[in-house]
Amino acid sequence: MPRLNRRRFLQSSAAAGSLLASGIGRSAMAAPEHIDAPVLDRVVVREITDNQHNIFLRPLERPGLTVQRTGFPAASQGKTLQSEWGLALHIESTKGSETRRYLLDFGFTSDVYANNLELLKIDPTAVDALILSHGHFDHYGGLIGFLEARRAQMRKDLHLYTGGEDDFCHRLSRNADGSFSDFGMLDRRKLKTLNVEPVLSEAPIVIEGHAFTTGAVPRTSIEHVLPNTWVEVGIKDGLGCDAQAYLNHHFTADELAGRPQPDQHWHEHATCFRLGDRGLVVVSSCGHAGIINTLKRAQEVSGVDKIYALVGGFHLAPAPDEYLRQVMTELKKFDLAHVMPMHCSGQNFVDLAQKEMPEQLVLCGTGSSFTFTA
């Protein structure tokens, strides 16, 4: 297999995903660049945790979409849904008599995650698979504590689907004076102890026969990664990401030397569902690679041109006005039925969407439930 150059791959829509060597996690060996996306009858996305819980958001009915809200389900017990910076979703899909349940991302803290799972009456024992969109603490922070509390009741062969080895890299926040603050790293040793097997693939794969991932997202549009974290490549004291885990690693010389570099999120993937004849429901979670790039990638790997709904974080909160307007212009070309910004999408995006696509915009928040039907 020829040596992959990561930058060249991510600027091309035709390159193959990287494969991982054994011992790091089960890799999706020889995963095809084009997949046969399963056709589903129903998809329900529930927000376990988002940045805010707005009790004044109203239920909503649109063709193919029902939106329900959660108020104060346990007020008499002095309990309420909690919100924090981060995102955690529960997704249930149906195909005929088959049902699959996924936990996608896990918010910032395990306490908030556990509280909201209980109040929303989400049963972890019924979950078929775990999915992690990317290696940011506000998306995996609640994972280990949740597993420590509930793993024994869950299915024995539980997998965590990730977009690549980079999920385990050490990440840092850069301060105004140029110094760095620790932003954590996912501990694969604890995952092993908890009998959770990572599935690492930068190529698109089907998860439990219903969902599929985009794999790594090529950068083919006007978009670029907006400033966020920095990343360190390497293993220290058993923690971190191992460049040599790849059969054909594609890290730069600076990355291999362990020098912090701006995080380009080569490992980030989106989770998608093909909803009957309506098209694709694309869950971007954080969208650092760009939501236009992500939608194009979903079309490319599935062969389905119609995008029915874009759901999740779009990472446009830090976007300059002109850049945001350029993205909106491109987004409108997809003729989406529903646009559902969460987490890091930004009030700036919501405000612009209310002007540019008011009929498509659906407001989101902790405790909201979105039912898509074919």
C-alpha positions as a printed NumPy array, in Angstrom:
array([[  0.   ,   0.   ,   0.   ],
       [  1.541,   3.364,  -0.97 ],
       [  2.382,   5.849,   1.765],
       [ -0.512,   8.156,   2.461],
       [  0.032,  11.871,   2.732],
       [ -2.648,  13.148,   5.069],
       [ -2.877,  16.628,   3.589],
       [ -3.118,  15.314,   0.048],
       [ -5.796,  12.838,   1.091],
       [ -7.942,  15.423,   2.789],
       [ -7.81 ,  17.676,  -0.243],
       [ -9.074,  14.858,  -2.424],
       [-12.417,  13.116,  -2.365],
       [-11.063,   9.908,  -3.821],
       [ -8.36 ,   8.779,  -1.409],
       [ -8.65 ,   5.659,   0.733],
       [ -8.918,   5.803,   4.515],
       [ -5.976,   4.875,   6.692],
       [ -5.702,   1.459,   8.234],
       [ -4.505,   0.827,  11.737],
       [ -2.119,  -1.831,  12.908],
       [ -3.285,  -4.458,  15.361],
       [ -3.074,  -3.83 ,  19.083],
       [ -4.52 ,  -0.313,  19.097],
       [ -8.091,  -1.333,  18.424],
       [-10.051,  -3.221,  15.81 ],
       [ -9.515,  -1.454,  12.508],
       [-11.962,  -1.428,   9.627],
       [ -9.586,  -3.276,   7.322],
       [-10.175,  -2.715,   3.627],
       [-13.246,  -0.599,   4.311],
       [-14.594,   0.609,   0.942],
       [-14.654,   4.289,   0.049],
       [-18.236,   3.875,  -1.157],
       [-20.706,   2.108,   1.098],
       [-24.207,   0.771,   0.625],
       [-26.089,   2.943,   3.105],
       [-28.921,   1.004,   4.787],
       [-32.379,   2.451,   4.114],
       [-34.226,   3.227,   7.344],
       [-37.829,   3.953,   8.257],
       [-37.313,   6.125,  11.314],
       [-34.554,   7.952,  13.179],
       [-34.961,   9.56 ,  16.609],
       [-32.252,  11.93 ,  17.888],
       [-32.421,  12.932,  21.56 ],
       [-30.248,  15.623,  23.107],
       [-28.934,  14.24 ,  26.377],
       [-26.684,  17.258,  26.887],
       [-26.325,  20.54 ,  25.02 ],
       [-25.165,  24.002,  26.041],
       [-28.561,  25.086,  27.324],
       [-32.009,  23.868,  28.37 ],
       [-34.634,  26.33 ,  27.178],
       [-38.029,  25.43 ,  28.639],
       [-39.757,  27.92 ,  26.347],
       [-38.881,  26.076,  23.155],
       [-42.108,  24.72 ,  21.71 ],
       [-42.925,  21.318,  20.241],
       [-43.035,  21.268,  16.477],
       [-44.653,  19.266,  13.677],
       [-43.372,  19.369,  10.119],
       [-43.644,  16.866,   7.275],
       [-41.35 ,  14.006,   8.229],
       [-40.319,  15.596,  11.534],
       [-41.783,  15.701,  15.043],
       [-40.008,  17.737,  17.728],
       [-40.701,  17.196,  21.417],
       [-39.317,  19.139,  24.379],
       [-38.635,  18.201,  27.994],
       [-39.517,  20.584,  30.808],
       [-39.094,  19.587,  34.456],
       [-39.672,  15.82 ,  34.625],
       [-38.494,  15.504,  38.244],
       [-39.207,  18.903,  39.801],
       [-40.941,  17.322,  42.803],
       [-37.693,  15.524,  43.596],
       [-35.658,  18.697,  43.314],
       [-33.983,  17.478,  40.125],
       [-33.706,  19.079,  36.704],
       [-31.935,  18.522,  33.431],
       [-28.454,  20.024,  33.486],
       [-26.59 ,  21.715,  30.65 ],
       [-22.904,  22.391,  30.09 ],
       [-20.525,  23.184,  27.249],
       [-20.549,  19.968,  25.232],
       [-22.794,  17.594,  23.346],
       [-24.239,  14.141,  23.982],
       [-26.877,  12.408,  21.863],
       [-28.959,   9.232,  21.975],
       [-30.011,   7.986,  18.532],
       [-32.527,   5.255,  17.797],
       [-33.055,   3.971,  14.263],
       [-35.663,   1.573,  12.888],
       [-35.654,  -0.57 ,   9.762],
       [-38.705,  -2.826,   9.539],
       [-38.715,  -4.79 ,  12.796],
       [-35.071,  -3.959,  13.561],
       [-34.089,  -1.274,  16.038],
       [-30.597,   0.017,  16.826],
       [-29.61 ,   2.384,  19.62 ],
       [-26.466,   4.485,  19.745],
       [-24.845,   6.847,  22.202],
       [-23.021,   9.527,  20.21 ],
       [-20.642,  11.704,  22.249],
       [-20.845,  12.031,  26.019],
       [-20.709,  15.683,  27.057],
       [-18.171,  17.268,  29.383],
       [-18.823,  15.557,  32.732],
       [-20.113,  12.17 ,  33.816],
       [-22.265,  13.694,  36.578],
       [-24.332,  15.761,  34.151],
       [-24.471,  12.868,  31.7  ],
       [-25.742,  10.416,  34.342],
       [-28.276,  12.928,  35.687],
       [-29.777,  13.543,  32.261],
       [-29.82 ,   9.877,  31.247],
       [-31.883,   9.177,  34.355],
       [-34.326,  12.042,  33.881],
       [-34.796,  11.311,  30.17 ],
       [-35.287,   7.607,  30.984],
       [-32.62 ,   6.462,  28.527],
       [-31.639,   2.855,  29.197],
       [-27.914,   2.176,  28.621],
       [-28.507,  -1.577,  28.742],
       [-30.343,  -1.337,  25.403],
       [-27.498,   0.478,  23.617],
       [-25.925,  -1.34 ,  20.657],
       [-22.846,   0.825,  20.08 ],
       [-20.949,   3.896,  21.236],
       [-19.718,   6.537,  18.777],
       [-17.203,   9.31 ,  19.367],
       [-17.131,  12.108,  16.805],
       [-13.678,  13.472,  17.702],
       [-11.146,  13.817,  20.49 ],
       [-12.344,  16.919,  22.332],
       [-13.017,  16.678,  26.061],
       [-16.452,  18.3  ,  25.769],
       [-17.495,  15.295,  23.666],
       [-15.841,  12.437,  25.575],
       [-15.527,  13.889,  29.103],
       [-18.535,  11.973,  30.439],
       [-17.582,   8.653,  28.85 ],
       [-15.251,   6.968,  31.33 ],
       [-17.285,   7.847,  34.422],
       [-20.442,   6.639,  32.675],
       [-18.802,   3.336,  31.759],
       [-17.427,   2.845,  35.251],
       [-20.974,   3.163,  36.594],
       [-22.94 ,   1.284,  33.914],
       [-20.634,  -0.971,  31.88 ],
       [-21.539,  -4.153,  33.769],
       [-25.179,  -3.853,  32.653],
       [-24.387,  -3.232,  28.97 ],
       [-23.805,  -5.675,  26.119],
       [-20.665,  -7.75 ,  26.453],
       [-19.163,  -6.967,  23.025],
       [-19.435,  -3.187,  23.214],
       [-17.541,  -1.123,  20.641],
       [-16.577,   2.545,  20.556],
       [-16.489,   3.732,  16.934],
       [-14.019,   6.549,  16.311],
       [-12.563,   8.246,  13.273],
       [ -8.921,   7.418,  13.93 ],
       [ -5.929,   7.179,  16.221],
       [ -5.897,  10.978,  16.58 ],
       [ -8.87 ,  10.682,  18.974],
       [ -6.375,   9.629,  21.642],
       [ -3.917,  12.497,  21.136],
       [ -3.151,  14.933,  23.937],
       [ -4.913,  18.248,  23.355],
       [ -4.114,  21.686,  24.671],
       [ -5.723,  25.102,  24.792],
       [ -3.454,  27.998,  23.855],
       [ -3.59 ,  30.986,  26.184],
       [ -3.338,  34.643,  25.167],
       [  0.308,  34.777,  26.304],
       [  1.257,  31.81 ,  24.103],
       [  1.401,  29.277,  26.923],
       [ -0.708,  26.11 ,  26.907],
       [ -3.338,  24.665,  29.244],
       [ -4.125,  20.967,  29.391],
       [ -7.341,  19.959,  27.57 ],
       [ -7.002,  16.264,  28.346],
       [ -6.821,  13.039,  26.383],
       [ -8.96 ,   9.928,  26.163],
       [ -7.49 ,   7.053,  28.197],
       [ -7.451,   3.885,  26.08 ],
       [ -6.148,   1.908,  29.065],
       [ -9.361,   2.561,  30.948],
       [-11.399,   1.589,  27.89 ],
       [ -9.55 ,  -1.732,  27.814],
       [-10.089,  -2.26 ,  31.535],
       [-13.795,  -1.575,  31.005],
       [-13.915,  -4.054,  28.104],
       [-14.798,  -1.472,  25.477],
       [-13.113,  -2.069,  22.127],
       [-12.288,   0.973,  19.988],
       [-12.978,   0.642,  16.278],
       [-10.644,   3.097,  14.576],
       [-11.27 ,   3.921,  10.931],
       [-10.647,   6.96 ,   8.762],
       [-12.66 ,   5.201,   6.048],
       [-16.486,   5.179,   6.065],
       [-18.045,   2.175,   7.783],
       [-21.543,   0.911,   8.595],
       [-22.283,   0.65 ,  12.322],
       [-24.554,  -2.147,  13.533],
       [-26.304,  -2.365,  10.169],
       [-28.032,   1.037,  10.339],
       [-25.801,   4.089,  10.796],
       [-22.762,   4.881,   8.681],
       [-19.824,   7.215,   9.142],
       [-18.293,   9.601,   6.638],
       [-14.761,   8.637,   7.566],
       [-12.204,  11.419,   7.318],
       [-13.624,  14.517,   5.665],
       [-11.647,  15.925,   2.685],
       [-11.277,  19.693,   2.61 ],
       [-12.749,  20.564,  -0.792],
       [-14.867,  23.687,  -0.191],
       [-14.225,  27.288,   0.857],
       [-14.101,  26.116,   4.469],
       [-11.086,  25.706,   6.714],
       [-10.656,  24.636,  10.319],
       [-11.371,  27.605,  12.557],
       [ -9.04 ,  28.18 ,  15.534],
       [ -9.605,  25.742,  18.382],
       [ -7.269,  23.375,  20.26 ],
       [ -3.667,  22.355,  19.704],
       [ -2.541,  18.738,  19.569],
       [  0.485,  16.68 ,  20.603],
       [  1.281,  13.392,  18.871],
       [  3.037,  10.679,  20.824],
       [  2.732,   8.235,  23.715],
       [  3.74 ,   9.282,  27.226],
       [  3.251,   6.96 ,  30.193],
       [  0.868,   4.841,  28.134],
       [ -1.36 ,   7.748,  27.163],
       [ -1.689,   9.581,  23.857],
       [ -1.749,   8.671,  20.181],
       [  0.787,   6.46 ,  18.468],
       [  1.805,   7.594,  14.977],
       [  3.339,   4.182,  14.362],
       [ -0.04 ,   2.517,  14.914],
       [ -0.83 ,   3.324,  11.305],
       [  0.404,   0.994,   8.624],
       [  0.938,   4.185,   6.632],
       [  1.158,   7.041,   9.07 ],
       [  0.543,  10.541,   7.775],
       [  1.826,  12.793,  10.512],
       [  4.069,  15.769,   9.829],
       [  7.641,  16.017,  11.062],
       [  6.607,  18.529,  13.742],
       [  3.825,  16.255,  14.911],
       [  6.172,  13.274,  15.075],
       [  8.594,  15.35 ,  17.157],
       [  5.839,  15.94 ,  19.73 ],
       [  5.634,  19.677,  19.166],
       [  2.115,  21.112,  19.698],
       [  0.395,  21.914,  16.418],
       [ -2.952,  23.551,  15.59 ],
       [ -5.539,  20.79 ,  15.615],
       [ -6.808,  20.039,  12.104],
       [ -9.186,  17.234,  13.16 ],
       [ -8.119,  14.718,  10.558],
       [ -9.819,  12.056,  12.681],
       [-13.233,  13.719,  12.941],
       [-16.141,  11.971,  11.266],
       [-19.895,  12.504,  11.011],
       [-22.592,   9.904,  11.687],
       [-25.274,   9.527,   9.024],
       [-28.569,   7.764,   8.399],
       [-30.396,   7.16 ,   5.109],
       [-34.065,   7.895,   5.751],
       [-36.217,   6.177,   3.139],
       [-36.61 ,   8.321,   0.025],
       [-36.197,  11.564,   1.975],
       [-32.401,  11.412,   1.892],
       [-29.656,  11.617,   4.489],
       [-29.77 ,  12.758,   8.096],
       [-26.216,  13.948,   8.78 ],
       [-25.074,  14.436,  12.385],
       [-21.928,  16.553,  12.387],
       [-21.477,  16.723,  16.204],
       [-18.88 ,  19.519,  15.974],
       [-18.073,  20.005,  12.296],
       [-14.494,  21.253,  12.621],
       [-13.755,  20.012,   9.094],
       [-16.557,  22.264,   7.804],
       [-20.235,  21.475,   7.402],
       [-20.131,  21.916,   3.62 ],
       [-17.192,  19.523,   3.39 ],
       [-19.026,  17.118,   5.687],
       [-22.233,  17.143,   3.629],
       [-20.294,  16.61 ,   0.416],
       [-18.457,  13.711,   2.005],
       [-21.744,  12.105,   3.127],
       [-23.055,  12.376,  -0.443],
       [-19.85 ,  10.968,  -1.883],
       [-19.543,   7.873,   0.286],
       [-23.254,   6.967,   0.179],
       [-24.079,   7.882,  -3.414],
       [-27.168,   9.708,  -2.079],
       [-27.396,  13.307,  -3.276],
       [-30.346,  14.455,  -1.177],
       [-29.488,  15.745,   2.287],
       [-32.71 ,  15.799,   4.301],
       [-31.411,  17.169,   7.604],
       [-28.197,  18.597,   9.036],
       [-27.987,  18.055,  12.799],
       [-25.39 ,  18.88 ,  15.458],
       [-22.524,  21.249,  16.073],
       [-21.292,  23.295,  13.111],
       [-18.378,  25.064,  14.862],
       [-19.28 ,  28.431,  13.403],
       [-19.429,  30.371,  16.677],
       [-15.894,  31.766,  16.08 ],
       [-16.506,  32.459,  12.389],
       [-15.942,  36.003,  11.018],
       [-19.092,  37.515,   9.501],
       [-17.951,  37.255,   5.882],
       [-16.85 ,  33.639,   6.295],
       [-20.18 ,  32.772,   7.955],
       [-22.09 ,  34.317,   5.056],
       [-20.025,  32.365,   2.534],
       [-20.814,  29.136,   4.361],
       [-24.508,  30.025,   4.475],
       [-24.53 ,  30.677,   0.722],
       [-23.047,  27.223,   0.114],
       [-25.336,  25.557,   2.647],
       [-28.472,  26.873,   0.942],
       [-27.452,  25.095,  -2.264],
       [-28.201,  21.733,  -0.62 ],
       [-31.929,  22.527,  -0.349],
       [-32.128,  21.015,   3.14 ],
       [-35.499,  20.307,   4.723],
       [-34.211,  20.811,   8.279],
       [-31.2  ,  22.557,   9.823],
       [-30.717,  21.866,  13.532],
       [-27.774,  23.746,  15.091],
       [-26.482,  22.549,  18.465],
       [-23.543,  23.135,  20.785],
       [-20.773,  25.085,  18.969],
       [-22.849,  26.226,  15.977],
       [-23.054,  29.711,  17.446],
       [-25.745,  32.307,  18.017],
       [-24.297,  34.089,  14.996],
       [-25.269,  31.101,  12.835],
       [-28.736,  30.88 ,  14.392],
       [-29.358,  34.594,  13.821],
       [-28.293,  34.365,  10.191],
       [-30.296,  31.178,   9.604],
       [-33.407,  32.886,  10.961],
       [-33.008,  35.406,   8.14 ],
       [-31.752,  33.136,   5.364],
       [-33.587,  29.834,   5.99 ],
       [-36.34 ,  30.399,   8.581],
       [-38.492,  27.515,   7.325],
       [-35.647,  25.029,   7.665],
       [-34.27 ,  26.17 ,  11.03 ],
       [-35.173,  24.087,  14.089],
       [-33.939,  25.329,  17.476],
       [-32.323,  22.785,  19.758],
       [-31.42 ,  22.306,  23.418],
       [-30.919,  19.797,  26.203],
       [-33.887,  17.434,  26.447],
       [-35.158,  17.984,  22.906],
       [-36.187,  14.972,  20.821],
       [-36.34 ,  14.905,  17.019],
       [-38.218,  12.096,  15.247],
       [-37.589,  11.743,  11.513],
       [-39.882,   9.458,   9.527],
       [-39.533,   8.209,   5.955]])
